[in-house]
């Protein structure tokens, strides 16, 4: 499979230029940097994110959570990322507002609960996906919400939702979708072959320790991705 046609890969939770370079050297397409996301152990300050984004050999996606439109615009102007991934409960109206004067792409996380799919309102997810498409979002990302804890954790859980449900929703999505949540080098092949996402997005599955990426795991992951026959 050529590099142009293979599944895209975003390595998230990057906390240093060194790890950005590890991801790039392994062949990843994007890095993800969390900025002032209080719930995450991998969050960076704006000044740190500026340094990582300017030093990364591959495009940087900033992850922001429930920020005001003006806050997001200020952060974009300081860091100048390739894209912003909105992690929270940002509305389609806010996405539309951001896209009016956008200097970067805007991606939106859509959350599915960990475990079995019985409590997922598929029609509501369809409506949500269509609304973000209509608002001008560039990509969607399916990630896990862990509702077993209080407050619930949105993303960064390392847990999986039902992949059969994800495959169904992705096949019907009006936008290309990145798949996140519990992906590792040992299951990435099955994820891509069974679900056919546009891209995959992972963090803890390629870490040596929290916030520190593992060169060997990154290389194993990308080796698996390149060997997939679609």
C-alpha positions as CSV (number, residue, x, y, z in Angstrom):
1,X,0.0,0.0,0.0
2,X,1.3,3.5,-0.9
3,X,1.8,6.2,1.7
4,X,-0.9,8.2,-0.1
5,X,-3.6,5.5,0.2
6,X,-2.8,4.0,3.6
7,X,-4.8,4.8,6.8
8,X,-3.5,8.1,8.3
9,X,-1.9,8.0,11.8
10,X,-2.1,10.7,14.5
11,X,0.1,10.2,17.6
12,X,-1.5,12.1,20.4
13,X,-0.3,13.3,23.8
14,X,3.1,14.6,22.5
15,X,5.0,16.4,25.3
16,X,8.4,17.1,23.7
17,X,10.1,17.8,20.3
18,X,12.0,14.6,20.9
19,X,8.7,12.6,20.9
20,X,7.4,14.5,17.9
21,X,10.5,13.5,16.0
22,X,10.1,9.9,17.1
23,X,6.6,9.9,15.7
24,X,7.7,11.5,12.5
25,X,10.7,9.1,12.1
26,X,8.4,6.1,12.5
27,X,6.2,7.5,9.7
28,X,3.2,9.0,11.5
29,X,1.2,11.7,9.7
30,X,0.3,14.1,12.6
31,X,1.1,14.7,16.2
32,X,-1.4,15.8,18.8
33,X,-0.6,18.3,21.6
34,X,-3.0,19.0,24.4
35,X,-3.1,22.6,25.5
36,X,-4.4,23.6,29.0
37,X,-6.6,20.5,29.3
38,X,-6.8,20.2,33.1
39,X,-8.1,16.6,33.1
40,X,-5.1,15.3,31.2
41,X,-1.7,14.3,32.6
42,X,-0.1,15.1,29.2
43,X,-1.3,18.7,28.9
44,X,1.1,21.5,27.8
45,X,1.2,25.2,28.4
46,X,0.8,27.5,25.3
47,X,4.5,28.4,25.3
48,X,5.4,24.7,25.4
49,X,3.0,23.9,22.5
50,X,4.5,26.7,20.5
51,X,8.0,25.1,20.9
52,X,6.7,21.6,20.0
53,X,4.7,22.8,17.0
54,X,7.6,24.8,15.6
55,X,10.0,21.9,16.1
56,X,7.8,19.1,14.8
57,X,8.7,17.6,11.4
58,X,5.0,16.7,10.8
59,X,1.8,18.7,11.2
60,X,0.6,19.5,14.7
61,X,-3.0,19.2,15.8
62,X,-3.9,21.1,19.0
63,X,-6.4,19.6,21.4
64,X,-8.5,22.1,23.2
65,X,-11.4,21.5,25.6
66,X,-14.5,23.7,26.0
67,X,-12.8,27.0,25.3
68,X,-14.5,30.2,24.1
69,X,-14.2,31.1,20.4
70,X,-11.9,34.0,21.2
71,X,-9.7,31.8,23.4
72,X,-9.4,29.3,20.5
73,X,-8.6,32.0,18.0
74,X,-5.9,33.5,20.3
75,X,-4.3,30.1,20.8
76,X,-4.3,29.4,17.1
77,X,-2.7,32.7,16.4
78,X,0.1,32.0,18.9
79,X,0.8,28.4,18.0
80,X,-0.2,28.3,14.3
81,X,-1.1,24.6,14.2
82,X,-2.2,22.6,11.1
83,X,-5.5,21.8,12.9
84,X,-7.4,22.2,16.1
85,X,-9.3,19.2,17.6
86,X,-12.2,20.3,19.7
87,X,-12.5,17.8,22.6
88,X,-15.4,19.0,24.6
89,X,-19.1,19.8,24.1
90,X,-18.4,22.5,21.5
91,X,-21.5,23.1,19.5
92,X,-21.9,23.1,15.7
93,X,-22.6,26.8,15.9
94,X,-19.2,27.4,17.5
95,X,-17.5,25.3,14.8
96,X,-19.3,27.4,12.2
97,X,-18.1,30.6,13.9
98,X,-14.5,29.4,14.0
99,X,-14.5,28.3,10.4
100,X,-15.5,31.8,9.2
101,X,-12.0,33.2,9.7
102,X,-10.1,29.9,10.0
103,X,-6.4,29.7,9.3
104,X,-6.3,26.0,10.2
105,X,-8.5,22.9,10.0
106,X,-11.0,22.1,12.7
107,X,-11.6,18.5,13.8
108,X,-14.3,17.4,16.3
109,X,-14.3,14.6,18.8
110,X,-17.5,12.5,19.0
111,X,-17.7,10.2,22.0
112,X,-19.0,6.7,22.3
113,X,-19.2,5.0,25.7
114,X,-16.7,2.2,26.6
115,X,-18.0,-1.3,26.4
116,X,-21.2,-2.6,24.9
117,X,-23.3,-0.5,22.4
118,X,-26.8,-0.9,23.9
119,X,-26.8,2.5,25.5
120,X,-25.7,4.3,22.4
121,X,-28.4,6.4,20.6
122,X,-27.3,5.9,17.0
123,X,-29.8,8.3,15.6
124,X,-28.5,11.0,17.9
125,X,-24.9,10.3,16.8
126,X,-26.0,10.6,13.2
127,X,-27.6,13.9,13.8
128,X,-24.4,15.1,15.6
129,X,-22.1,14.0,12.8
130,X,-24.3,15.7,10.2
131,X,-24.5,18.9,12.2
132,X,-20.7,19.2,12.5
133,X,-20.4,18.5,8.7
134,X,-22.9,21.2,8.0
135,X,-21.0,23.6,10.2
136,X,-17.8,23.0,8.2
137,X,-15.7,20.7,10.4
138,X,-13.0,19.0,8.4
139,X,-12.8,15.6,10.2
140,X,-14.5,13.8,13.0
141,X,-12.8,11.6,15.7
142,X,-14.5,8.8,17.5
143,X,-13.2,8.4,21.0
144,X,-14.2,6.8,24.2
145,X,-16.0,8.3,27.1
146,X,-15.6,6.4,30.4
147,X,-18.9,6.8,32.2
148,X,-17.8,4.4,35.0
149,X,-16.0,7.2,36.8
150,X,-17.3,10.5,38.2
151,X,-16.9,12.9,36.5
152,X,-16.8,10.9,33.2
153,X,-13.5,11.0,31.3
154,X,-13.7,12.1,27.7
155,X,-10.8,10.7,25.7
156,X,-7.4,9.5,26.9
157,X,-9.1,6.5,28.6
158,X,-7.2,3.8,26.8
159,X,-10.5,1.9,26.6
160,X,-12.5,0.7,23.7
161,X,-16.1,1.2,22.6
162,X,-17.8,-1.4,20.4
163,X,-15.9,-1.5,17.1
164,X,-18.9,-3.1,15.3
165,X,-20.9,0.0,16.1
166,X,-17.9,2.3,15.1
167,X,-17.7,0.5,11.7
168,X,-21.4,1.1,11.1
169,X,-21.3,4.7,12.0
170,X,-18.1,5.4,10.0
171,X,-19.6,3.8,6.9
172,X,-22.5,6.3,7.2
173,X,-20.5,9.4,8.2
174,X,-20.6,12.5,6.0
175,X,-17.0,13.3,7.0
176,X,-13.8,11.3,7.2
177,X,-13.3,9.8,10.7
178,X,-10.3,9.0,12.8
179,X,-10.7,6.1,15.2
180,X,-9.3,6.5,18.7
181,X,-9.7,4.7,22.0
182,X,-7.7,1.6,23.1
183,X,-5.6,1.2,19.9
184,X,-2.2,-0.5,20.2
185,X,0.4,-2.0,17.9
186,X,-1.2,-5.5,18.5
187,X,-4.7,-4.6,17.5
188,X,-4.3,-1.8,15.0
189,X,-4.4,-4.2,12.0
190,X,-7.7,-5.6,13.1
191,X,-9.1,-2.1,13.8
192,X,-8.2,-0.8,10.3
193,X,-9.2,-3.9,8.4
194,X,-12.6,-4.3,10.2
195,X,-13.6,-0.7,10.6
196,X,-12.0,1.1,7.6
197,X,-11.5,4.5,9.3
198,X,-9.8,7.4,7.4
199,X,-7.2,7.5,10.2
200,X,-6.3,6.2,13.6
201,X,-5.4,8.3,16.7
202,X,-3.6,6.9,19.7
203,X,-1.6,7.9,22.7
204,X,-1.1,5.4,25.6
205,X,-0.7,2.5,23.2
206,X,2.7,3.7,22.1
207,X,4.0,5.0,25.4
208,X,6.9,3.9,27.5
209,X,5.4,5.8,30.5
210,X,2.7,8.4,30.8
211,X,3.6,11.3,28.4
212,X,6.7,9.6,27.1
213,X,6.6,7.8,23.7
214,X,8.3,4.5,23.0
215,X,10.4,4.3,19.8
216,X,10.0,0.6,19.4
217,X,6.2,0.7,19.9
218,X,5.9,3.5,17.3
219,X,7.9,1.5,14.8
220,X,5.8,-1.7,15.5
221,X,2.6,0.3,15.0
222,X,3.6,1.9,11.7
223,X,5.0,-1.5,10.5
224,X,1.5,-3.0,11.1
225,X,-0.2,0.0,9.3
226,X,2.0,-0.3,6.2
227,X,1.3,-4.1,5.9
228,X,-2.5,-3.8,5.8
229,X,-4.1,-4.8,2.5
230,X,-7.4,-2.9,2.0
